Amino acid sequence: MSILAEVKRFYDSAGISPTNFRCKYLRECKAGSRRFTEAHEPYIGRGYDRATLPRLLFLSLDSGEGDRDPQNRTAEASRSWEEQLDMSELDRNKHWFLTHQLAATLLSQFKPNLNESTVRPYFAHTNSAKCCMNKDGREMADPRMFVNCRQYLKGELIALRPAILVTQGNWAMWAVEELFPPKSIAGDLKRCGHGILDLAGREVLWFHAYHPRFGGFFRQRRKCYSAWQRVVHNFCARA
């Protein structure tokens, strides 16, 4: 079974499929949010699905904006949107472009000439909060969303089977710390360190990145990316 099919099966069994949504927290999470949209499945690149390169997964915060049509929130729709995306139209200082940039930085040693535009098949991306409050200015969702959704992340991350996990933002980091207590941590995760996680018997390399919307990201990019490249090289060589 493909990773995409396995993840979709998990979303449906957990009650968070966009097209068959029945989450028990809906009323609580939706309270007071007039523009609330239900769950969004992850983006899973075709190369990630086939493990063409080491599987690199980003776990971020919330989508900030959700489409009202459930069909547009499926994994298939996310893949279609990403494959048609013109990277030149993205703001180079915002989250989605910078996610591509970090993906290319970590994976370029495995494929020559990989860059922000060509890395899209080789990574996956999901959010800690599955639904979206659609706040003005794409402001972050309320804490209750992240707390309630945390129970779904364990099964999802196991189904996604990453080799490398990058958390983006504190809510993502806290979820991983709770669900998969690290086997080991080298250095400070916020200062170029890294951890080793056990996901259902598989060792996964873990980096924590500041979310680009918040302080620390650009300092971390300057100081950590080359160190993280070396750690990825050594981890994958050993694996």
MDAnalysis code that builds the backbone (N, CA, C; Angstrom):
import MDAnalysis as mda
import numpy as np

u = mda.Universe.empty(717, n_residues=239, atom_resindex=np.repeat(np.arange(239), 3), trajectory=True)
u.add_TopologyAttr("name", ["N", "CA", "C"] * 239)
u.add_TopologyAttr("resid", np.arange(1, 240))
u.add_TopologyAttr("resname", ["MET", "SER", "ILE", "LEU", "ALA", "GLU", "VAL", "LYS", "ARG", "PHE", "TYR", "ASP", "SER", "ALA", "GLY", "ILE", "SER", "PRO", "THR", "ASN", "PHE", "ARG", "CYS", "LYS", "TYR", "LEU", "ARG", "GLU", "CYS", "LYS", "ALA", "GLY", "SER", "ARG", "ARG", "PHE", "THR", "GLU", "ALA", "HIS", "GLU", "PRO", "TYR", "ILE", "GLY", "ARG", "GLY", "TYR", "ASP", "ARG", "ALA", "THR", "LEU", "PRO", "ARG", "LEU", "LEU", "PHE", "LEU", "SER", "LEU", "ASP", "SER", "GLY", "GLU", "GLY", "ASP", "ARG", "ASP", "PRO", "GLN", "ASN", "ARG", "THR", "ALA", "GLU", "ALA", "SER", "ARG", "SER", "TRP", "GLU", "GLU", "GLN", "LEU", "ASP", "MET", "SER", "GLU", "LEU", "ASP", "ARG", "ASN", "LYS", "HIS", "TRP", "PHE", "LEU", "THR", "HIS", "GLN", "LEU", "ALA", "ALA", "THR", "LEU", "LEU", "SER", "GLN", "PHE", "LYS", "PRO", "ASN", "LEU", "ASN", "GLU", "SER", "THR", "VAL", "ARG", "PRO", "TYR", "PHE", "ALA", "HIS", "THR", "ASN", "SER", "ALA", "LYS", "CYS", "CYS", "MET", "ASN", "LYS", "ASP", "GLY", "ARG", "GLU", "MET", "ALA", "ASP", "PRO", "ARG", "MET", "PHE", "VAL", "ASN", "CYS", "ARG", "GLN", "TYR", "LEU", "LYS", "GLY", "GLU", "LEU", "ILE", "ALA", "LEU", "ARG", "PRO", "ALA", "ILE", "LEU", "VAL", "THR", "GLN", "GLY", "ASN", "TRP", "ALA", "MET", "TRP", "ALA", "VAL", "GLU", "GLU", "LEU", "PHE", "PRO", "PRO", "LYS", "SER", "ILE", "ALA", "GLY", "ASP", "LEU", "LYS", "ARG", "CYS", "GLY", "HIS", "GLY", "ILE", "LEU", "ASP", "LEU", "ALA", "GLY", "ARG", "GLU", "VAL", "LEU", "TRP", "PHE", "HIS", "ALA", "TYR", "HIS", "PRO", "ARG", "PHE", "GLY", "GLY", "PHE", "PHE", "ARG", "GLN", "ARG", "ARG", "LYS", "CYS", "TYR", "SER", "ALA", "TRP", "GLN", "ARG", "VAL", "VAL", "HIS", "ASN", "PHE", "CYS", "ALA", "ARG", "ALA"])
u.atoms.positions = np.array([
    [0.846, -1.201, 0.000],
    [0.000, 0.000, 0.000],
    [0.879, 1.248, 0.000],
    [0.527, 2.236, -0.810],
    [1.298, 3.464, -0.861],
    [1.157, 4.238, 0.450],
    [2.124, 5.122, 0.711],
    [2.039, 5.977, 1.892],
    [0.762, 6.812, 1.844],
    [0.464, 7.381, 0.673],
    [-0.731, 8.219, 0.551],
    [-1.986, 7.420, 0.901],
    [-2.100, 6.207, 0.379],
    [-3.281, 5.386, 0.670],
    [-3.335, 5.004, 2.144],
    [-2.180, 4.711, 2.726],
    [-2.141, 4.331, 4.136],
    [-2.557, 5.500, 5.030],
    [-2.079, 6.696, 4.693],
    [-2.436, 7.877, 5.489],
    [-3.923, 8.183, 5.349],
    [-4.446, 8.073, 4.144],
    [-5.880, 8.322, 3.949],
    [-6.717, 7.318, 4.732],
    [-6.273, 6.078, 4.754],
    [-6.999, 5.072, 5.533],
    [-6.975, 5.427, 7.018],
    [-5.839, 5.917, 7.498],
    [-5.772, 6.335, 8.896],
    [-6.716, 7.497, 9.165],
    [-6.694, 8.525, 8.309],
    [-7.573, 9.683, 8.504],
    [-9.039, 9.254, 8.562],
    [-9.418, 8.345, 7.712],
    [-10.812, 7.909, 7.705],
    [-11.144, 7.115, 8.974],
    [-10.265, 6.219, 9.369],
    [-10.532, 5.407, 10.565],
    [-10.552, 6.261, 11.829],
    [-9.771, 7.355, 11.838],
    [-9.726, 8.239, 13.000],
    [-10.862, 9.254, 13.009],
    [-11.623, 9.332, 11.925],
    [-12.743, 10.270, 11.863],
    [-12.358, 11.672, 11.452],
    [-11.173, 11.839, 10.841],
    [-10.732, 13.184, 10.460],
    [-10.539, 13.317, 8.947],
    [-11.097, 12.413, 8.182],
    [-11.058, 12.568, 6.724],
    [-11.877, 13.792, 6.318],
    [-11.385, 14.625, 5.406],
    [-12.172, 15.787, 4.967],
    [-13.535, 15.405, 4.401],
    [-13.604, 14.237, 3.776],
    [-14.848, 13.830, 3.126],
    [-15.706, 12.908, 3.997],
    [-15.222, 12.579, 5.194],
    [-15.999, 11.740, 6.116],
    [-15.650, 12.158, 7.544],
    [-15.836, 13.435, 7.826],
    [-15.369, 14.029, 9.072],
    [-16.362, 13.778, 10.204],
    [-15.870, 13.242, 11.316],
    [-16.743, 12.952, 12.452],
    [-15.962, 13.046, 13.772],
    [-15.063, 14.004, 13.838],
    [-14.224, 14.179, 15.023],
    [-15.084, 14.566, 16.227],
    [-14.798, 13.942, 17.356],
    [-15.588, 14.195, 18.567],
    [-15.336, 15.581, 19.151],
    [-14.284, 16.248, 18.708],
    [-13.957, 17.569, 19.240],
    [-14.511, 18.708, 18.389],
    [-15.280, 18.399, 17.362],
    [-15.724, 19.432, 16.428],
    [-16.408, 20.597, 17.136],
    [-17.379, 20.316, 17.974],
    [-18.136, 21.395, 18.620],
    [-17.217, 22.248, 19.485],
    [-16.345, 21.606, 20.239],
    [-15.439, 22.349, 21.111],
    [-14.475, 23.219, 20.310],
    [-13.884, 22.653, 19.268],
    [-12.899, 23.410, 18.487],
    [-13.549, 24.518, 17.671],
    [-14.746, 24.288, 17.205],
    [-15.422, 25.243, 16.330],
    [-16.029, 26.409, 17.094],
    [-16.232, 26.264, 18.387],
    [-16.928, 27.275, 19.187],
    [-16.316, 28.658, 18.993],
    [-17.152, 29.608, 18.575],
    [-16.708, 30.982, 18.407],
    [-15.964, 31.268, 17.130],
    [-15.786, 30.252, 16.289],
    [-15.060, 30.447, 15.028],
    [-16.066, 30.413, 13.874],
    [-16.353, 31.546, 13.310],
    [-17.385, 31.642, 12.273],
    [-16.929, 31.119, 10.915],
    [-15.616, 31.040, 10.709],
    [-15.091, 30.621, 9.400],
    [-14.371, 29.280, 9.468],
    [-14.697, 28.499, 10.444],
    [-14.047, 27.214, 10.701],
    [-14.200, 26.272, 9.506],
    [-13.116, 25.597, 9.131],
    [-13.182, 24.524, 8.140],
    [-12.573, 23.266, 8.745],
    [-13.087, 22.140, 8.318],
    [-12.691, 20.859, 8.914],
    [-11.348, 20.375, 8.358],
    [-10.981, 19.157, 8.694],
    [-9.596, 18.693, 8.539],
    [-9.053, 18.750, 7.115],
    [-7.745, 18.902, 7.066],
    [-6.983, 18.946, 5.819],
    [-5.961, 17.821, 5.860],
    [-5.956, 16.967, 4.837],
    [-4.964, 15.892, 4.767],
    [-3.601, 16.455, 4.359],
    [-2.534, 15.694, 4.579],
    [-1.186, 16.215, 4.315],
    [-0.834, 16.262, 2.836],
    [0.228, 17.000, 2.557],
    [0.863, 16.934, 1.242],
    [1.895, 15.812, 1.272],
    [1.835, 14.916, 0.306],
    [2.771, 13.793, 0.218],
    [3.303, 13.757, -1.205],
    [4.557, 14.114, -1.394],
    [5.150, 14.112, -2.719],
    [5.259, 12.697, -3.295],
    [5.247, 12.612, -4.603],
    [5.320, 11.292, -5.247],
    [6.631, 10.580, -4.925],
    [7.726, 11.332, -4.916],
    [9.009, 10.740, -4.583],
    [9.098, 10.316, -3.130],
    [8.435, 11.069, -2.242],
    [8.353, 10.677, -0.838],
    [7.616, 9.343, -0.726],
    [6.533, 9.222, -1.455],
    [5.740, 7.989, -1.424],
    [6.596, 6.791, -1.819],
    [7.454, 6.969, -2.830],
    [8.276, 5.865, -3.337],
    [9.612, 5.747, -2.608],
    [9.907, 6.666, -1.678],
    [11.199, 6.684, -0.968],
    [12.355, 6.792, -1.952],
    [12.186, 7.638, -2.968],
    [13.251, 7.866, -3.935],
    [14.492, 8.429, -3.245],
    [14.290, 9.328, -2.304],
    [15.332, 9.865, -1.430],
    [14.893, 9.572, 0.011],
    [15.764, 9.799, 0.994],
    [15.303, 9.635, 2.386],
    [14.033, 10.448, 2.624],
    [13.038, 9.818, 3.224],
    [11.748, 10.489, 3.406],
    [11.867, 11.611, 4.431],
    [11.582, 12.835, 3.981],
    [11.674, 14.026, 4.812],
    [10.276, 14.568, 5.062],
    [9.888, 14.620, 6.338],
    [8.549, 15.064, 6.726],
    [8.638, 16.325, 7.576],
    [7.808, 17.315, 7.236],
    [7.662, 18.524, 8.043],
    [6.354, 18.435, 8.827],
    [6.445, 18.672, 10.124],
    [5.265, 18.774, 10.983],
    [5.177, 20.214, 11.449],
    [4.182, 20.946, 10.944],
    [4.061, 22.365, 11.232],
    [2.916, 22.625, 12.203],
    [2.342, 23.808, 12.175],
    [1.342, 24.227, 13.150],
    [-0.075, 24.006, 12.628],
    [-0.681, 25.015, 12.004],
    [-1.993, 24.837, 11.388],
    [-1.946, 25.488, 10.015],
    [-2.922, 25.192, 9.179],
    [-2.859, 25.623, 7.785],
    [-3.075, 27.130, 7.622],
    [-3.687, 27.787, 8.602],
    [-3.931, 29.219, 8.496],
    [-5.117, 29.579, 7.626],
    [-5.356, 28.778, 6.615],
    [-6.460, 29.023, 5.690],
    [-6.940, 27.689, 5.135],
    [-8.246, 27.448, 5.189],
    [-8.799, 26.194, 4.706],
    [-9.919, 26.413, 3.705],
    [-9.934, 25.610, 2.659],
    [-10.973, 25.689, 1.634],
    [-12.266, 25.080, 2.165],
    [-13.391, 25.672, 1.799],
    [-14.670, 25.161, 2.299],
    [-15.099, 23.866, 1.606],
    [-14.544, 23.570, 0.447],
    [-14.877, 22.346, -0.275],
    [-14.006, 21.206, 0.250],
    [-14.599, 20.164, 0.862],
    [-13.792, 19.068, 1.405],
    [-12.882, 18.408, 0.370],
    [-13.325, 18.357, -0.884],
    [-12.505, 17.725, -1.918],
    [-11.189, 18.462, -2.126],
    [-11.174, 19.744, -1.821],
    [-9.954, 20.537, -1.979],
    [-9.023, 20.430, -0.780],
    [-9.436, 19.647, 0.228],
    [-8.588, 19.455, 1.406],
    [-8.058, 18.027, 1.492],
    [-8.191, 17.273, 0.427],
    [-7.695, 15.900, 0.415],
    [-6.203, 15.873, 0.072],
    [-5.566, 14.736, 0.337],
    [-4.145, 14.579, -0.005],
    [-3.933, 14.657, -1.509],
    [-4.882, 14.146, -2.276],
    [-4.772, 14.214, -3.732],
    [-4.816, 15.663, -4.211],
    [-5.714, 16.466, -3.610],
    [-5.808, 17.871, -3.992],
    [-4.543, 18.630, -3.594],
    [-3.999, 18.315, -2.433],
    [-2.761, 18.963, -1.999],
    [-1.626, 18.657, -2.958],
    [-1.550, 17.411, -3.389],
    [-0.495, 17.026, -4.333],
    [-0.683, 17.736, -5.668],
    [-1.902, 17.777, -6.154],
    [-2.178, 18.443, -7.428],
    [-1.824, 19.925, -7.350],
    [-2.222, 20.578, -6.250],
    [-1.912, 22.001, -6.075],
    [-0.409, 22.235, -6.058],
    [0.315, 21.413, -5.304],
    [1.755, 21.587, -5.182],
    [2.464, 21.360, -6.516],
    [2.029, 20.366, -7.259],
    [2.693, 20.062, -8.521],
    [2.479, 21.153, -9.567],
    [1.426, 21.939, -9.410],
    [1.164, 23.028, -10.349],
    [1.671, 24.384, -9.836],
    [2.233, 24.391, -8.647],
    [2.646, 25.642, -8.017],
    [3.820, 26.282, -8.756],
    [3.704, 27.565, -9.023],
    [4.794, 28.355, -9.593],
    [5.579, 28.970, -8.435],
    [6.766, 28.430, -8.154],
    [7.533, 28.877, -6.999],
    [7.926, 30.347, -7.094],
    [8.008, 30.878, -8.305],
    [8.397, 32.280, -8.469],
    [7.343, 33.231, -7.919],
    [6.123, 32.724, -7.694],
    [5.051, 33.562, -7.174],
    [5.008, 33.598, -5.649],
    [5.828, 32.761, -5.006],
    [5.815, 32.709, -3.545],
    [6.718, 33.788, -2.947],
    [6.312, 34.289, -1.791],
    [7.144, 35.201, -1.018],
    [8.330, 34.411, -0.462],
    [9.536, 34.826, -0.780],
    [10.737, 34.081, -0.386],
    [11.016, 34.133, 1.118],
    [10.279, 34.959, 1.848],
    [10.485, 35.074, 3.291],
    [9.341, 34.478, 4.096],
    [8.489, 33.687, 3.434],
    [7.358, 33.086, 4.150],
    [7.439, 31.563, 4.164],
    [6.563, 31.004, 4.963],
    [6.658, 29.606, 5.362],
    [6.816, 28.613, 4.221],
    [5.984, 28.694, 3.202],
    [5.981, 27.607, 2.219],
    [7.247, 27.621, 1.366],
    [7.705, 28.803, 0.953],
    [8.961, 28.863, 0.206],
    [10.114, 28.381, 1.083],
    [10.159, 28.809, 2.332],
    [11.253, 28.454, 3.223],
    [11.252, 26.970, 3.571],
    [10.067, 26.353, 3.566],
    [10.001, 24.902, 3.758],
    [10.663, 24.191, 2.578],
    [10.369, 24.634, 1.363],
    [11.035, 24.063, 0.189],
    [12.547, 24.270, 0.259],
    [12.957, 25.449, 0.707],
    [14.385, 25.751, 0.786],
    [15.095, 24.811, 1.758],
    [14.501, 24.594, 2.926],
    [15.115, 23.685, 3.893],
    [15.112, 22.256, 3.366],
    [14.034, 21.847, 2.707],
    [13.988, 20.502, 2.125],
    [15.129, 20.319, 1.123],
    [15.345, 21.311, 0.267],
    [16.419, 21.216, -0.719],
    [17.783, 21.186, -0.027],
    [17.939, 21.966, 1.036],
    [19.205, 21.979, 1.767],
    [19.526, 20.608, 2.334],
    [18.553, 19.944, 2.925],
    [18.796, 18.659, 3.578],
    [18.941, 17.508, 2.590],
    [18.278, 17.601, 1.442],
    [18.250, 16.470, 0.507],
    [19.165, 16.636, -0.695],
    [19.748, 17.814, -0.894],
    [20.538, 18.044, -2.112],
    [21.753, 17.125, -2.209],
    [22.264, 16.662, -1.065],
    [23.426, 15.761, -1.106],
    [23.089, 14.401, -1.715],
    [21.805, 14.099, -1.828],
    [21.397, 12.821, -2.401],
    [20.987, 12.933, -3.871],
    [20.831, 14.162, -4.346],
    [20.417, 14.378, -5.732],
    [21.019, 15.697, -6.221],
    [21.942, 15.657, -7.155],
    [22.600, 16.885, -7.627],
    [21.602, 17.908, -8.176],
    [21.910, 19.180, -7.948],
    [21.153, 20.308, -8.493],
    [19.733, 20.417, -7.949],
    [19.465, 19.786, -6.820],
    [18.149, 19.924, -6.208],
    [17.997, 21.344, -5.677],
    [16.834, 21.955, -5.922],
    [16.596, 23.317, -5.447],
    [15.152, 23.473, -4.995],
    [14.762, 24.709, -4.668],
    [13.420, 24.951, -4.126],
    [12.318, 24.522, -5.087],
    [12.567, 24.595, -6.377],
    [11.536, 24.252, -7.359],
    [11.486, 22.766, -7.679],
    [12.610, 22.074, -7.520],
    [12.654, 20.660, -7.922],
    [12.543, 19.689, -6.750],
    [12.528, 20.212, -5.511],
    [12.498, 19.331, -4.341],
    [11.095, 18.847, -4.006],
    [10.073, 19.431, -4.605],
    [8.690, 19.167, -4.180],
    [8.276, 17.694, -4.177],
    [8.795, 16.842, -5.075],
    [8.342, 15.447, -5.002],
    [8.867, 14.679, -3.793],
    [9.894, 15.200, -3.127],
    [10.665, 14.376, -2.204],
    [10.389, 14.638, -0.725],
    [9.422, 15.469, -0.415],
    [9.101, 15.689, 0.991],
    [7.589, 15.595, 1.199],
    [7.204, 15.535, 2.469],
    [5.793, 15.564, 2.858],
    [5.624, 16.619, 3.944],
    [4.393, 17.086, 4.101],
    [4.119, 18.151, 5.070],
    [2.741, 17.939, 5.666],
    [2.667, 18.010, 6.989],
    [1.383, 17.921, 7.658],
    [1.344, 18.936, 8.801],
    [0.162, 19.127, 9.369],
    [-0.027, 20.133, 10.418],
    [-0.411, 19.495, 11.744],
    [-0.015, 20.154, 12.824],
    [-0.362, 19.673, 14.160],
    [-1.850, 19.828, 14.439],
    [-2.448, 20.906, 13.950],
    [-3.897, 21.109, 14.048],
    [-4.502, 20.780, 12.691],
    [-5.428, 19.858, 12.662],
    [-5.944, 19.361, 11.387],
    [-6.999, 20.284, 10.780],
    [-7.809, 20.905, 11.597],
    [-8.830, 21.834, 11.097],
    [-8.255, 23.248, 11.079],
    [-9.055, 24.189, 10.637],
    [-8.572, 25.556, 10.499],
    [-9.630, 26.549, 10.975],
    [-9.203, 27.537, 11.743],
    [-10.105, 28.575, 12.222],
    [-10.208, 29.740, 11.243],
    [-9.332, 29.776, 10.241],
    [-9.377, 30.816, 9.213],
    [-9.413, 32.219, 9.815],
    [-8.503, 32.466, 10.736],
    [-8.427, 33.772, 11.383],
    [-7.891, 34.824, 10.413],
    [-8.196, 36.066, 10.696],
    [-7.670, 37.158, 9.888],
    [-6.142, 37.122, 9.888],
    [-5.562, 37.379, 8.713],
    [-4.115, 37.404, 8.611],
    [-3.467, 36.053, 8.815],
    [-4.237, 34.974, 8.684],
    [-3.719, 33.610, 8.873],
    [-3.087, 33.434, 10.251],
    [-3.653, 34.101, 11.247],
    [-3.136, 33.974, 12.606],
    [-3.282, 32.536, 13.103],
    [-2.419, 32.155, 14.033],
    [-2.385, 30.788, 14.528],
    [-3.674, 30.424, 15.250],
    [-4.067, 29.160, 15.143],
    [-5.273, 28.653, 15.789],
    [-5.155, 28.719, 17.309],
    [-6.297, 28.618, 17.988],
    [-6.321, 28.625, 19.446],
    [-5.677, 27.352, 20.000],
    [-5.110, 27.404, 21.211],
    [-4.428, 26.250, 21.786],
    [-5.265, 24.973, 21.826],
    [-6.575, 25.109, 22.027],
    [-7.403, 23.896, 22.140],
    [-7.317, 23.036, 20.889],
    [-7.086, 23.653, 19.736],
    [-6.984, 22.883, 18.493],
    [-5.781, 21.955, 18.543],
    [-4.653, 22.473, 18.980],
    [-3.434, 21.667, 19.015],
    [-3.526, 20.565, 20.069],
    [-4.128, 20.897, 21.200],
    [-4.270, 19.904, 22.275],
    [-5.200, 18.773, 21.826],
    [-6.333, 19.115, 21.242],
    [-7.293, 18.091, 20.831],
    [-6.769, 17.223, 19.693],
    [-6.036, 17.817, 18.774],
    [-5.543, 17.067, 17.611],
    [-4.346, 16.185, 17.933],
    [-3.729, 16.404, 19.060],
    [-2.490, 15.674, 19.355],
    [-2.689, 14.164, 19.338],
    [-3.873, 13.711, 19.730],
    [-4.100, 12.265, 19.773],
    [-4.030, 11.622, 18.387],
    [-4.201, 12.429, 17.329],
    [-4.181, 11.881, 15.977],
    [-2.777, 11.798, 15.390],
    [-1.852, 12.533, 15.969],
    [-0.540, 12.639, 15.339],
    [0.264, 11.351, 15.396],
    [0.121, 10.595, 16.466],
    [0.937, 9.389, 16.586],
    [0.672, 8.434, 15.436],
    [-0.597, 8.134, 15.203],
    [-0.931, 7.228, 14.108],
    [-0.552, 7.787, 12.759],
    [-0.729, 9.094, 12.588],
    [-0.392, 9.705, 11.302],
    [1.108, 9.644, 11.025],
    [1.930, 9.995, 12.020],
    [3.370, 9.987, 11.796],
    [3.888, 8.574, 11.550],
    [3.334, 7.608, 12.237],
    [3.730, 6.217, 11.990],
    [3.356, 5.808, 10.564],
    [2.164, 6.218, 10.104],
    [1.739, 5.890, 8.736],
    [2.604, 6.590, 7.694],
    [3.102, 7.783, 7.998],
    [3.919, 8.536, 7.044],
    [5.346, 7.992, 6.931],
    [5.810, 7.263, 7.920],
    [7.097, 6.570, 7.883],
    [8.276, 7.452, 7.457],
    [8.491, 8.583, 8.105],
    [9.627, 9.425, 7.722],
    [10.959, 8.816, 8.147],
    [12.010, 9.211, 7.452],
    [13.372, 8.955, 7.918],
    [13.894, 10.165, 8.678],
    [13.428, 11.357, 8.252],
    [13.835, 12.625, 8.857],
    [12.571, 13.422, 9.161],
    [12.470, 13.929, 10.377],
    [11.324, 14.736, 10.785],
    [11.809, 16.121, 11.184],
    [11.171, 17.155, 10.621],
    [11.450, 18.532, 11.015],
    [10.176, 19.118, 11.596],
    [10.200, 19.474, 12.880],
    [9.068, 20.167, 13.477],
    [9.253, 21.660, 13.265],
    [8.141, 22.348, 12.996],
    [8.168, 23.789, 12.753],
    [7.225, 24.460, 13.745],
    [7.774, 25.084, 14.769],
    [6.952, 25.737, 15.778],
    [6.796, 24.898, 17.033],
    [6.540, 25.576, 18.154],
    [6.543, 24.901, 19.454],
    [5.463, 23.852, 19.610],
    [4.246, 24.106, 19.085],
    [3.194, 23.114, 19.262],
    [3.573, 21.788, 18.609],
    [4.254, 21.856, 17.482],
    [4.712, 20.631, 16.824],
    [5.784, 19.945, 17.674],
    [6.720, 20.714, 18.194],
    [7.788, 20.150, 19.026],
    [7.211, 19.496, 20.279],
    [6.288, 20.199, 20.946],
    [5.710, 19.651, 22.176],
    [4.962, 18.345, 21.903],
    [4.280, 18.264, 20.778],
    [3.555, 17.037, 20.444],
    [4.520, 15.870, 20.273],
    [5.613, 16.092, 19.573],
    [6.588, 15.026, 19.347],
    [7.225, 14.595, 20.665],
    [7.561, 15.560, 21.510],
    [8.165, 15.224, 22.802],
    [7.244, 14.353, 23.638],
    [5.936, 14.630, 23.564],
    [4.973, 13.852, 24.354],
    [4.717, 12.481, 23.742],
    [4.567, 12.418, 22.430],
    [4.150, 11.178, 21.775],
    [5.309, 10.219, 21.526],
    [6.490, 10.772, 21.263],
    [7.655, 9.955, 20.945],
    [8.855, 10.455, 21.747],
    [8.885, 10.214, 23.053],
    [10.013, 10.697, 23.854],
    [11.337, 10.286, 23.201],
    [12.209, 11.255, 22.945],
    [13.437, 10.955, 22.192],
    [14.305, 9.893, 22.859],
    [14.884, 9.028, 22.026],
    [15.868, 8.067, 22.511],
    [17.144, 8.790, 22.925],
    [17.454, 9.848, 22.187],
    [18.641, 10.636, 22.505],
    [18.494, 12.022, 21.898],
    [19.163, 13.000, 22.501],
    [19.216, 14.361, 21.960],
    [20.661, 14.832, 22.044],
    [21.173, 15.311, 20.922],
    [22.531, 15.852, 20.873],
    [22.435, 17.371, 20.781],
    [22.893, 18.069, 21.799],
    [22.849, 19.515, 21.807],
    [21.467, 20.043, 22.130],
    [21.279, 21.338, 21.871],
    [20.015, 22.032, 22.104],
    [19.234, 22.035, 20.796],
    [18.004, 21.516, 20.831],
    [17.213, 21.418, 19.607],
    [16.994, 22.770, 18.948],
    [16.953, 23.842, 19.718],
    [16.737, 25.167, 19.148],
    [18.048, 25.850, 18.744],
    [19.162, 25.160, 18.956],
    [20.473, 25.712, 18.607],
    [21.290, 24.669, 17.844],
    [20.691, 24.173, 16.756],
    [21.379, 23.277, 15.818],
    [21.515, 21.842, 16.311],
    [20.850, 21.492, 17.424],
    [20.907, 20.118, 17.893],
    [20.006, 19.205, 17.080],
    [19.965, 17.948, 17.475],
    [19.092, 16.976, 16.803],
    [18.771, 15.845, 17.772],
    [17.707, 15.144, 17.472],
    [17.298, 14.022, 18.296],
    [17.097, 12.770, 17.462],
    [17.001, 11.649, 18.143],
    [16.650, 10.371, 17.519],
    [15.365, 9.891, 18.175],
    [14.355, 9.642, 17.346],
    [13.061, 9.167, 17.812],
    [12.866, 7.714, 17.432],
    [11.982, 7.050, 18.157],
    [11.572, 5.692, 17.811],
    [10.110, 5.741, 17.387],
    [9.858, 5.569, 16.081],
    [8.487, 5.530, 15.552],
    [8.160, 4.092, 15.199],
    [7.507, 3.406, 16.129],
    [7.085, 2.021, 15.910],
    [8.260, 1.144, 15.511],
    [9.377, 1.287, 16.226],
    [10.536, 0.440, 15.978],
    [11.487, 0.950, 14.914],
    [11.203, 2.115, 14.343],
    [12.078, 2.700, 13.333],
    [12.738, 3.955, 13.887],
    [14.062, 4.056, 13.715],
    [14.764, 5.262, 14.151],
    [14.523, 6.391, 13.159],
    [14.200, 7.563, 13.682],
    [13.927, 8.746, 12.863],
    [14.783, 9.890, 13.383],
    [15.438, 10.588, 12.465],
    [16.236, 11.756, 12.810],
    [15.317, 12.965, 12.956],
    [15.486, 13.716, 14.039],
    [14.576, 14.826, 14.343],
    [15.338, 16.135, 14.487],
    [14.887, 17.147, 13.723],
    [15.346, 18.524, 13.892],
    [14.146, 19.384, 14.282],
    [14.420, 20.419, 15.066],
    [13.356, 21.377, 15.366],
    [13.717, 22.731, 14.791],
    [12.815, 23.285, 13.980],
    [13.016, 24.601, 13.375],
    [11.974, 25.565, 13.921],
    [12.387, 26.791, 14.139],
    [11.410, 27.824, 14.435],
    [10.480, 27.969, 13.234],
    [9.207, 28.273, 13.485],
    [8.323, 28.610, 12.377],
    [8.744, 29.968, 11.835],
    [8.795, 30.139, 10.504],
    [9.273, 31.404, 9.930],
    [8.508, 32.648, 10.373],
    [7.295, 32.470, 10.879],
    [6.532, 33.644, 11.330],
    [7.031, 34.175, 12.663],
    [7.845, 33.398, 13.346],
    [8.227, 33.770, 14.706],
    [9.741, 33.955, 14.812],
    [10.161, 34.620, 15.862],
    [11.562, 34.977, 16.039],
    [12.479, 33.770, 16.090],
    [13.669, 33.944, 15.587],
    [14.683, 32.900, 15.677],
    [14.916, 32.127, 14.403],
    [13.952, 32.115, 13.484],
    [14.089, 31.266, 12.305],
    [15.294, 31.645, 11.450],
    [15.428, 32.928, 11.139],
    [16.475, 33.336, 10.203],
    [17.866, 33.231, 10.825],
    [17.972, 33.443, 12.124],
    [19.238, 33.174, 12.804],
    [19.568, 31.689, 12.741],
    [18.559, 30.869, 12.966],
    [18.753, 29.428, 12.919],
    [19.171, 28.981, 11.510],
    [18.581, 29.580, 10.487],
    [18.950, 29.227, 9.112],
    [20.425, 29.516, 8.846],
    [20.890, 30.655, 9.310],
    [22.292, 31.015, 9.102],
    [23.240, 30.057, 9.816],
    [22.856, 29.645, 11.022],
    [23.802, 28.922, 11.869],
    [23.681, 27.399, 11.811],
    [22.508, 26.895, 11.425],
    [22.253, 25.466, 11.623],
    [22.230, 24.620, 10.350],
    [21.914, 25.207, 9.216],
    [21.645, 24.383, 8.047],
    [22.838, 23.514, 7.647],
    [24.035, 24.063, 7.660],
    [25.193, 23.261, 7.256],
    [25.451, 22.138, 8.263],
    [25.226, 22.418, 9.550],
    [25.388, 21.378, 10.566],
    [24.353, 20.289, 10.378],
    [23.121, 20.671, 10.092],
    [22.075, 19.678, 9.872],
    [22.371, 18.820, 8.647],
    [22.945, 19.418, 7.607],
    [23.329, 18.634, 6.430],
    [24.275, 17.506, 6.819],
    [25.270, 17.817, 7.622],
    [26.245, 16.806, 8.034],
    [25.588, 15.710, 8.872],
    [24.665, 16.109, 9.744],
    [23.978, 15.116, 10.577],
    [23.144, 14.183, 9.703],
    [22.439, 14.738, 8.708],
    [21.652, 13.918, 7.779],
    [22.553, 12.933, 7.051],
    [23.692, 13.423, 6.569],
    [24.638, 12.548, 5.862],
    [25.061, 11.372, 6.745],
    [25.469, 11.667, 7.961],
    [25.943, 10.608, 8.849],
    [24.840, 9.640, 9.237],
    [23.637, 10.184, 9.506],
    [22.510, 9.339, 9.894],
    [22.143, 8.375, 8.765],
    [22.035, 8.910, 7.548],
    [21.622, 8.071, 6.422],
    [22.703, 7.070, 6.028],
    [23.971, 7.445, 6.186],
    [25.053, 6.516, 5.912],
    [25.022, 5.344, 6.899],
    [24.742, 5.662, 8.150],
    [24.648, 4.605, 9.162],
    [23.424, 3.736, 8.959],
    [22.290, 4.383, 8.589],
    [21.051, 3.624, 8.380],
    [21.167, 2.698, 7.184],
])
